[in-house]
Amino acid sequence: MFKEQILRQLNPRLLSGFFTRIPVRNKIVMIIFLLILLPMTFAGCYFYWNISQMLTKNANDNLSLLIRQTNDNIEKSFQIVENTSLHFLSTKMIRNWLIDNVSLSNDFYKKFVNKTEMEEDLKYSLMFNNAWNISLLSTAYVFFDDDNYVSVVKAPPNIEQTNKNNLAVYQSLNGTMVRGKEILTPSLKDPTIYFTRVMSNINQPEQRLVLIFGTDEADLAEQYSGVLAFPGAVAYIVDNQGVIYSSADKQTLGATVDPAVLALKDTTGVRELRLNHETYLAASRSIGTTGLTFIAGIPKKQVLAKLSGSMHNYIWIITLIAVVSLAAGVLLSVRFTRIVRDLLRSIRKVKKGDYSARMPTYRDAELNLLSTTFNNMTDEINYLIKEVYEKHLLVKDSEIKFLQAQMNPHFLFNTLITIGYKAKLSRDETVYKMVTSLTELLQASIYSNSLAKIPIRQELDFIKFYLYLQKERFEDKIEYTIQIEDEALLDLLLPKLSVEPLVENAVVHGVEKKLGKGVIHIRIYSRDDSVYFEITDNGIGFEEVPRNWSTFESSTMRKQGHNNIGLINTHKRAKLIYGEPYGIEIESASGAGAKVTLHIPKDQGDLTYV
């Protein structure tokens, strides 16, 4: 039970997943195919239903008309037999027999005369009778008793058997039936329908005369041969109990008809009948006052045979149209899904890291708009990767390299603080101040976030710590000045340790290598919305003034000993944090000193520069 519930829940998901995995091109082909095929299928079904209804109605009308006409013919046939019997009963001999005391006892001569006159009257009645002329009647017998009868027979193949059959009919009626008429059912052995009349003498009721007219069932069946012209058609003449008097199937004579057929006896109009696993359009009509009913049915498939042929042609046409539509759908899908293929190909390139992937142009404006949008997107991604992601990696790389170059900070600071206390206790103020300045400078350097910002005032303190240490080191060889255009600038922010590396670069690469006294001048000023930090030295200058910072960085990294990594990192950080056009500009000539200017915006801490 639990497994079935799981399967019921999974089936819709599996079905949904199946459709989602179908390529867009195949979906378009399927949609086009269905849009063409489904309306034609519905039209075909409506056409088939509408025409079948019309044909069925026409068949019902025609069948009703045919059965009515056929039934009229059968009824006329029975009426002719009835009239023939009445005509015979009106002859002089029969009248005398019914009124007078006519006996066929032991007087052989009288018996012969009466039989002869009776036979002549019978022949005379049949001589100019339509029933006899059209072979509707095949035998005529008049029985006085088991041994005395007269007959008129149309040359049957076996006269003795015919006599036996009629005698059997007489014996079945004698003593069991009062005066009146009756129609007896045929059988497989004797396929003759018998029309009988029993008459009694008025004065001597026990003296009976039995009139038996015989009709071959096959001759009666000719009356409804028009119905049987339809292949598979059925026709029956039955009584109220369903006993078959006439049928297209001679094997069923005398048997009982199927209850479904008998149920039509009391209905009017055409009804559908299920018989022998086949559907029939059937109708029934009573045959005059005979107590018999004529029932006929035509296979419904015969009615719709022509329609089936038309539907076969229609199906072929639909198939041809489906093939053409499928081909058209494939061509259209190739035409309109080309952009999907190009888009997937470009996306795969982007997935592999090729952000220069481009989509082609298209004739359709909408498709071309999608292509342009994708190309703009890849350009933007490429820009963002180069301008943001790579810069972020640069900062991370700088931080890693910076950390790799560090000693254990706790050990270093503890050692410096210990040296400072020792110097303080020894009352060596110079050493104490140098150690304190170095400690502050190292703390600012080691615990520096590359994107952290501090006031310009604090950055000047770091610069002063550094210059104090260098001046103690070189004594009178180094002099420096600091010029601030406006004290209010000191409250603005800048990235931590942005200017100090420039001063350090001026000392290490400029003044330190110079013979004689070195002078460093630091100037801070503003222009419009920018702040400038200008560091000028009279050192040996730059061998190569950077025009292309990437080339300058590569050449610098290849040199042995000191390099300009502080200068390069400061330029990159300024670009990273504030973007273009901020950064460092250098003016220098070999042996003539250098001027390095850092350009950043006025940063009050409430703006973001990217």
Secondary structure, 3 states (H helix, E strand, C coil): CHHHHHHHHHHHHHHHHHHHHCCHHHHHHHHHHHHHHHHHHHHHHHHHHHHHHHHHHHHHHHHHHHHHHHHHHHHHHHHHHHHHHHHHHCCHHHHHHHHCCCCCCCCHHHHHHHHHHHHHHHHHHHHCCHHHHCCCCCEEEEECCCCCEEEEECCCCCHHHHHHHHHHHHHHHCCCCCCEEEEECCCCCCCEEEEEEEEECCCCCCCEEEEEEEEEHHHHHHHHCCHHHCCCCEEEEECCCCEEEEECCHHHCCCECCHHHHHHHHCCCCEEEEECCEEEEEEEEEECCCCEEEEEEEEHHHHCHHHHHHHHHHHHHHHHHHHHHHHHHHHHHHHHCHHHHHHHHHHHHHHCCCCCCCCCCCCCHHHHHHHHHHHHHHHHHHHHHHHHHHHHHHHHHHHHHHHHCCCCHHHHHHHHHHHHHHHHHCCCHHHHHHHHHHHHHHHHHHCCCCCCEEEHHHHHHHHHHHHHHHHHHHHHHEEEEEEECCHHHHHCEEECCCCHHHHHHHHHHHHCCCCCCEEEEEEEEEECCEEEEEEEECCCCCCCCCCCHHHHHHHHHCCCCCCCHHHHHHHHHHHHHHCCCCEEEEEECCCCCEEEEEEEECECCCCCCC
